[in-house]
Amino acid sequence: MQAAPGRGFDRGTGIGARVAGVRPVLETLALLGPAFAGQELAQADLFEEARVAAREGACERALGLLDELLAREPEHGAALKLRGHCLNQAGRLDEALAAYRRALAAGPRDAGAAYGAGRTLQAMGDLAGAVAAYGEALAIEPQYAAALEWRGHARQLQGDHERAIEDFTRALELDAGDRFALFARGRSRVALRRFADATRDFARVAELEPDRPDAFEQLGYLFAVLPSQAAALEAFGRALENGAPKLAHVRLWVWILRRERGDDPAEVDAELRRWLEEVPPVERSLEWPRELAAMLLGDMTEDELLRAAIEEAQRRKDAGETGAADIVCETQFFLAARRQAQGETQRALESTLRCLESLTFHKWEWEAARVRLREVARRDALEPSTGLRTDAAHAAFLSREGLDATACRVIAAIDPRSFAARVGLAQGDVVLEIAGEPASEAAFARVLDRSLPGDLVPLVVRRGSRTSTFQLLLGVKR
């Protein structure tokens, strides 16, 4: 029962969930691995011909040569490993995995074959198997950088960001300029909301690749939520200088930031309108951002946008795609921006709260809405609320559970409109900890006294025999 999804934030990866900077194809030399150098192979000429063909992308020819070689020497480990690579490239994943496993069984233990098995298992969606295979490669060759990178990537997809960061950090110890590991570690740090650390990683990537738009895009989002308006606009500007017109959401964020800064509204609107005129309206991936832009510019009414949002969410559902909740988040976030620009502060707050109700923790819009709620709460002296009513637990119940009556609270009721209800907390749950301290009545009071609406508060909760951690978003006291 984890409240916040473990994946990285979206744009720039897709953390929905690919990681930007991930190398798209298996590299022959990486698959051959450290153990390849210096091998004395039987049928060397035939193997070398197959290896050259594979490097040139002629995998079918390479497979023919390898089949001929393996007919003569069935346990030729390097040939089996290269055969796995070629089958992988051809999309024949089951056969590729079998080839890698035969190579590992042929001996001696080969890091490249284990790594290839991991890449194949990851492509098949078996993340646990992939992590284990990368671990086998690293047990053989502890400094196998590609295995560290890809085990980190697999762990990201599992939501295990702490151990992903460990892998990327080890890869960076081998090569401090490893842009793959830097970018990916930044995304895991974002997922854990370690924004200052993530900023350093993306800034280093941008330093190494000054024309890389996705690094500047991520820096823009980070600065926007830290918040640092000027730095965000500068980073987004660099992203747009180097990126294609498809950086649609960056355009929308720039509109918001410039309007908040007090730039001339006519000039800000004209810049967004120029983008709308430049982008082909027939491109499906840009249809939804175009509708958001039209709403910001007043070319589409709020009701029209809401109907478009319902249609987009249904389209994604029909296509078997995820992201219907993302549409709710984006709709309400940009509605709040428009309402704020029009001076409708109360209606802007209502949209901000609806955005947060989507619980799309991985969305930059969600994080920015959380920051904005805190700013409004500080300005207007709004009080925070957990949405919970808690009682001391009955002594008999606590005795059975082995719990201290002075250090925990039982959830007696939940406001159905609260964030607590949405993250899955239930009446009867026992709160063991709040914000890292035993969940006494006084601890609840202390947390609320030092917090604002929009703050995230960790709760450790027991339900039956299971203990889970929830990230509870504090709402506004009604």
C-alpha positions as a printed Julia matrix, in Angstrom:
478×3 Matrix{Float64}:
   0.0     0.0     0.0
   2.42    2.66   -1.19
   0.72    5.97   -1.79
   3.18    7.51   -4.18
   4.04    5.58   -7.33
   7.7     4.77   -7.63
   8.28    5.78  -11.22
  10.18    8.82  -12.26
   8.51   11.98  -13.39
   7.13   11.92  -16.9
   8.35   14.24  -19.68
  11.9    13.59  -20.71
  11.39    9.88  -20.12
   8.12    9.13  -21.11
   9.63    7.95  -15.25
   5.62    7.47  -17.89
   8.29    5.26  -17.76
  11.25    5.01  -20.03
  14.35    6.85  -18.89
  15.76    9.46  -21.24
  19.33    8.78  -22.3
  18.88    5.0   -22.26
  20.82    3.45  -25.11
  18.31    2.04  -27.56
  20.11   -1.02  -28.92
  22.44   -3.72  -27.71
  26.03   -2.98  -28.64
  27.97   -5.95  -29.9
  31.14   -5.12  -28.05
  29.3    -4.57  -24.77
  27.59   -7.94  -25.16
  30.87   -9.65  -25.89
  31.97   -8.3   -22.55
  35.29   -8.01  -20.77
  36.0   -11.73  -21.01
  36.16  -11.61  -24.79
  39.59  -10.03  -25.1
  42.35  -12.54  -25.63
  40.14  -15.6   -26.13
  41.59  -18.27  -28.35
  38.68  -19.62  -30.35
  38.34  -22.63  -32.54
  37.07  -21.83  -36.03
  38.4   -18.29  -35.55
  37.95  -17.16  -39.13
  34.31  -18.21  -39.27
  33.58  -16.52  -35.95
  35.37  -13.34  -37.02
  33.32  -13.19  -40.2
  30.11  -13.55  -38.18
  31.25  -10.88  -35.72
  31.97   -8.4   -38.51
  28.57   -9.1   -40.1
  26.86   -8.49  -36.74
  28.69   -5.21  -36.23
  27.55   -4.09  -39.67
  23.94   -4.92  -38.81
  23.75   -7.96  -41.11
  22.37  -10.19  -38.37
  20.75  -12.73  -40.67
  24.08  -13.38  -42.37
  25.79  -13.53  -38.99
  23.23  -16.07  -37.75
  23.87  -18.28  -40.75
  27.61  -18.23  -40.1
  27.12  -18.86  -36.38
  24.79  -21.79  -37.04
  27.47  -23.3   -39.25
  30.09  -22.78  -36.54
  27.88  -24.16  -33.77
  27.11  -27.24  -35.85
  30.82  -28.01  -35.66
  31.36  -26.83  -32.06
  28.03  -26.75  -30.14
  29.54  -25.38  -26.91
  31.4   -22.45  -28.5
  30.64  -19.88  -25.78
  31.53  -16.73  -27.72
  29.49  -17.89  -30.73
  26.48  -18.64  -28.53
  26.78  -15.2   -26.96
  26.98  -13.46  -30.33
  24.07  -15.56  -31.55
  22.05  -14.28  -28.58
  22.89  -10.72  -29.6
  21.79  -11.24  -33.2
  18.57  -12.97  -32.17
  17.87  -10.13  -29.78
  18.33   -7.6   -32.57
  15.93   -9.61  -34.71
  13.3    -9.56  -31.96
  13.51  -13.32  -31.37
  13.78  -12.88  -27.63
  13.01  -16.42  -26.44
  15.7   -17.83  -28.72
  18.12  -15.1   -27.67
  17.64  -15.9   -24.0
  18.2   -19.6   -24.69
  21.43  -18.78  -26.53
  22.75  -16.67  -23.65
  21.89  -19.39  -21.15
  23.7   -21.97  -23.27
  26.71  -19.66  -23.38
  26.68  -19.37  -19.58
  26.37  -23.14  -19.22
  29.23  -23.74  -21.67
  31.69  -22.09  -19.24
  33.77  -20.43  -18.11
  31.39  -17.93  -16.5
  30.98  -15.02  -18.9
  29.87  -11.54  -17.8
  28.84  -10.55  -21.32
  26.47  -13.51  -21.66
  24.87  -12.74  -18.29
  24.5    -9.09  -19.31
  22.91  -10.11  -22.62
  20.47  -12.34  -20.75
  19.58   -9.39  -18.54
  18.92   -7.12  -21.5
  16.74   -9.79  -23.09
  14.77  -10.44  -19.9
  14.24   -6.7   -19.5
  12.93   -6.45  -23.06
  10.55   -9.32  -22.23
   9.25   -7.42  -19.19
  10.84   -9.71  -16.58
  12.46   -7.0   -14.47
  13.25   -9.25  -11.51
  14.94  -11.74  -13.82
  16.85   -8.93  -15.5
  18.1    -7.55  -12.16
  19.3   -11.04  -11.19
  21.08  -11.5   -14.53
  22.85   -8.14  -14.27
  23.85   -9.15  -10.75
  25.38  -12.33  -12.15
  27.35  -10.28  -14.69
  28.61   -8.0   -11.91
  29.57  -10.94   -9.71
  31.85  -12.04  -12.57
  33.06   -8.57  -13.54
  32.38   -6.02  -10.75
  33.39   -3.05  -12.93
  31.03   -3.89  -15.8
  29.62   -0.38  -16.29
  26.85   -1.33  -18.72
  25.53   -3.94  -16.27
  25.47   -1.32  -13.51
  23.64    1.15  -15.76
  21.02   -1.31  -16.91
  20.47   -2.88  -13.51
  19.84    0.65  -12.29
  17.39    1.19  -15.13
  15.54   -2.06  -14.35
  15.33   -1.07  -10.7
  13.92    2.31  -11.71
  11.14    0.55  -13.59
  10.49   -1.56  -10.48
  10.2     1.63   -8.43
  13.32    0.7    -6.42
  14.94    4.11   -6.76
  17.25    3.86   -3.76
  19.09    0.87   -5.19
  18.91    2.33   -8.7
  20.79    5.37   -7.39
  23.39    3.05   -5.86
  23.97    1.4    -9.25
  24.2     4.68  -11.14
  26.59    6.06   -8.52
  28.83    3.0    -8.89
  28.82    3.5   -12.66
  29.81    7.13  -12.15
  32.68    6.06   -9.92
  34.01    4.21  -12.97
  33.38    7.16  -15.29
  32.45   10.53  -13.8
  31.27   11.71  -17.23
  28.82    8.85  -17.8
  25.86   10.86  -19.12
  23.54    7.88  -19.12
  24.13    7.29  -15.4
  23.95   10.99  -14.55
  20.63   11.52  -16.32
  19.11    8.32  -14.97
  20.28    9.03  -11.42
  18.72   12.48  -11.72
  15.4    10.9   -12.61
  15.5     8.55   -9.63
  16.34   11.47   -7.36
  13.35   13.32   -8.79
  11.13   10.32   -8.06
  12.31   10.47   -4.44
  11.81   14.26   -4.43
  15.48   14.95   -3.83
  15.26   17.93   -6.13
  18.53   19.65   -5.19
  20.53   16.47   -5.87
  18.64   15.9    -9.13
  19.38   19.45  -10.23
  23.12   18.81   -9.86
  22.89   15.67  -12.0
  20.95   17.32  -14.83
  23.18   20.4   -14.69
  26.21   18.15  -15.16
  24.56   16.46  -18.15
  23.8    19.89  -19.62
  27.43   20.9   -19.08
  28.66   17.79  -20.9
  26.03   18.09  -23.67
  25.12   21.78  -24.0
  22.83   21.08  -26.97
  20.78   18.38  -25.21
  17.22   19.67  -24.8
  15.91   17.06  -22.39
  18.53   17.94  -19.76
  17.52   21.61  -19.89
  13.84   20.62  -19.9
  14.28   18.68  -16.66
  16.22   21.59  -15.16
  13.36   23.89  -16.11
  10.79   21.78  -14.3
  13.05   21.44  -11.26
  13.68   25.17  -11.0
   9.95   25.82  -11.46
   9.06   23.71   -8.42
  12.01   24.63   -6.18
  10.9    27.41   -7.05
  13.26   29.68   -8.99
  11.3    31.44  -11.7
  14.22   33.13  -13.5
  16.32   29.96  -13.56
  13.34   27.94  -14.83
  12.73   30.35  -17.71
  16.42   30.32  -18.63
  16.54   26.5   -18.65
  13.33   26.21  -20.66
  14.73   28.74  -23.11
  17.82   26.6   -23.63
  15.61   23.53  -24.14
  13.57   25.33  -26.79
  16.71   26.57  -28.56
  17.88   22.99  -29.05
  14.61   21.08  -29.2
  11.97   20.42  -31.8
   8.55   22.13  -31.73
   7.33   18.99  -29.96
   8.45   20.41  -26.6
   4.82   21.42  -26.27
   4.48   21.4   -22.5
   7.57   23.55  -22.14
   5.75   26.22  -24.19
   2.79   26.04  -21.82
   4.98   26.3   -18.72
   6.84   29.28  -20.2
   3.48   31.01  -20.7
   2.61   30.45  -17.03
   5.98   31.57  -15.7
   6.07   34.69  -17.85
   2.54   35.69  -16.88
   3.42   35.15  -13.21
   6.53   37.28  -13.64
   4.38   40.13  -14.91
   5.51   40.18  -18.54
   3.3    41.98  -21.06
   0.3    39.61  -21.49
  -0.08   40.5   -25.18
   3.56   39.62  -25.85
   3.34   36.35  -23.89
   0.13   35.34  -25.69
   1.65   36.21  -29.07
   4.62   33.94  -28.44
   2.37   30.97  -27.62
   0.13   31.71  -30.58
   3.14   31.69  -32.94
   3.95   28.19  -31.74
   0.37   27.07  -32.39
   0.61   28.38  -35.93
   3.95   26.63  -36.53
   2.99   23.18  -35.22
   1.13   20.87  -37.62
  -2.41   20.42  -36.24
  -2.62   16.89  -37.66
   0.09   15.41  -35.4
  -1.73   13.26  -32.85
   0.82   13.63  -30.05
   0.41   17.41  -30.09
  -3.37   17.56  -30.24
  -3.9    17.66  -26.48
  -1.19   20.3   -25.76
  -2.67   22.42  -28.57
  -6.05   22.31  -26.84
  -4.46   23.36  -23.55
  -2.74   26.25  -25.32
  -6.03   27.31  -26.95
  -7.65   27.41  -23.51
  -4.82   29.53  -22.07
  -5.2    31.96  -24.95
  -8.97   32.17  -24.54
  -9.66   30.45  -27.87
 -11.41   27.6   -26.06
 -13.82   27.91  -23.15
 -13.34   25.99  -19.92
 -16.32   23.78  -20.72
 -14.9    23.0   -24.15
 -11.57   22.05  -22.58
 -13.28   19.79  -20.06
 -15.11   18.0   -22.88
 -11.82   17.66  -24.79
 -10.19   16.25  -21.65
 -12.91   13.6   -21.3
 -12.44   12.63  -24.95
  -8.66   12.42  -24.57
  -8.93   10.3   -21.42
 -11.38    7.96  -23.18
  -9.13    7.74  -26.23
  -6.21    6.67  -24.05
  -8.33    4.13  -22.25
  -9.64    2.67  -25.53
  -6.08    2.48  -26.85
  -4.99    0.57  -23.76
  -2.76    3.45  -22.69
  -2.24    4.71  -19.18
  -2.59    8.33  -18.29
  -6.29    9.12  -17.82
  -5.47   10.56  -14.39
  -2.67   12.55  -16.01
  -5.27   14.31  -18.15
  -7.21   15.32  -15.03
  -4.03   16.67  -13.48
  -3.0    18.69  -16.54
  -6.51   20.0   -17.18
  -6.91   21.38  -13.67
  -3.33   22.67  -13.44
  -3.62   24.75  -16.59
  -7.15   25.84  -15.72
  -5.75   27.13  -12.43
  -3.09   29.07  -14.36
  -5.66   30.69  -16.62
  -7.93   31.57  -13.7
  -5.01   33.05  -11.78
  -4.0    35.12  -14.8
  -7.57   36.45  -14.93
  -7.5    37.37  -11.24
  -9.92   34.58  -10.2
  -7.86   33.48   -7.2
 -10.52   31.43   -5.44
 -11.41   29.5    -8.58
  -7.69   29.02   -9.24
  -7.36   27.44   -5.78
 -10.28   25.13   -6.52
  -8.57   23.91   -9.69
  -5.28   23.48   -7.86
  -6.97   21.24   -5.3
  -8.65   19.21   -8.07
  -5.27   18.79   -9.74
  -3.84   17.43   -6.5
  -6.8    15.08   -6.06
  -5.58   13.19   -9.14
  -2.68   11.89   -6.98
  -0.45   11.79  -10.06
   2.7    12.04   -7.96
   4.93   11.56  -11.01
   3.6    14.63  -12.85
   5.49   17.89  -12.82
   2.12   19.68  -12.9
   1.1    17.86   -9.73
   4.29   18.88   -7.96
   3.91   22.48   -9.11
   0.3    22.51   -7.89
   1.54   21.32   -4.49
   4.06   24.19   -4.4
   1.36   26.68   -5.37
  -0.99   25.41   -2.67
   1.75   25.97   -0.08
   2.3    29.51   -1.39
  -1.43   30.32   -1.19
  -1.66   28.77    2.29
   1.25   30.87    3.51
  -0.2    34.03    1.97
  -3.76   33.51    3.17
  -2.96   31.78    6.5
  -4.81   28.58    5.53
  -4.6    25.82    8.13
  -3.58   22.25    7.21
  -5.67   19.15    7.76
  -4.91   15.43    7.64
  -8.56   14.63    6.87
  -8.42   12.07    9.7
 -10.04   11.73   13.08
  -7.93    9.5    15.28
  -8.53    7.96   18.67
  -6.38    6.19   21.19
  -6.56    2.48   20.57
  -8.28    0.17   23.05
  -5.87   -1.35   25.52
  -7.01   -4.89   24.77
  -6.48   -4.42   21.05
  -3.04   -2.93   21.62
  -2.08   -5.73   23.94
  -2.93   -8.31   21.27
  -0.94   -6.36   18.68
   2.01   -5.7    20.99
   1.66   -1.92   20.61
   2.17    0.99   23.0
  -1.09    2.89   23.64
   0.78    6.16   24.05
   2.61    5.86   20.72
  -0.08    5.1    18.14
  -3.53    6.22   17.03
  -6.42    4.37   15.4
  -8.18    6.01   12.45
 -11.77    6.45   13.62
 -13.07    8.42   10.64
 -11.87    9.86    7.33
 -13.22   12.91    5.54
 -14.38   11.44    2.2
 -13.28   14.65    0.43
  -9.75   14.48    1.84
  -6.51   13.27    0.29
  -6.36   10.65    3.05
  -9.42    8.96    1.59
  -7.88    8.96   -1.87
  -4.56    7.35   -0.96
  -6.28    4.3     0.51
  -6.26    4.87    4.26
  -9.22    3.21    5.97
 -11.14    3.35    9.2
  -9.55    1.0    11.72
  -5.99    1.42   10.41
  -3.44    1.93   13.18
  -1.05    4.84   12.63
   2.32    3.87   14.14
   4.39    6.85   13.02
   3.81   10.32   11.65
   6.7    12.26   10.08
   9.21    9.88   11.63
   8.03    9.96   15.24
   5.64    7.74   17.25
   2.08    8.68   16.36
   0.88   10.08   19.65
  -1.85   12.7    19.81
   0.82   15.3    20.6
   2.86   14.22   17.55
  -0.13   14.8    15.26
  -0.56   18.26   16.77
   3.14   19.12   16.35
   3.16   18.06   12.7
   0.1    20.17   11.9
   1.52   23.12   13.81
   4.69   23.24   11.7
   3.15   22.27    8.33
   1.21   23.89    5.51
  -1.51   22.61    3.19
   0.36   20.95    0.33
   3.02   19.38    2.53
   3.63   15.64    2.21
   3.7    13.79    5.53
   4.79   10.14    5.77
   2.57    7.85    7.83
   3.53    4.34    8.88
   0.29    2.38    9.14
  -0.59   -1.13   10.24
  -3.58   -2.91    8.77
  -3.95   -6.41   10.12
  -0.51   -7.99    9.97
   0.78   -5.68    7.25
   2.69   -2.44    7.79
   2.89    0.13    4.99
   4.08    3.69    4.44
   1.77    6.31    2.96
   2.67    9.78    1.74
  -0.24   11.87    3.01
  -0.84   15.21    1.33
  -2.16   17.75    3.82
  -5.28   19.53    2.66
  -6.95   22.74    3.7
  -8.88   22.74    6.98
 -12.54   23.34    6.19
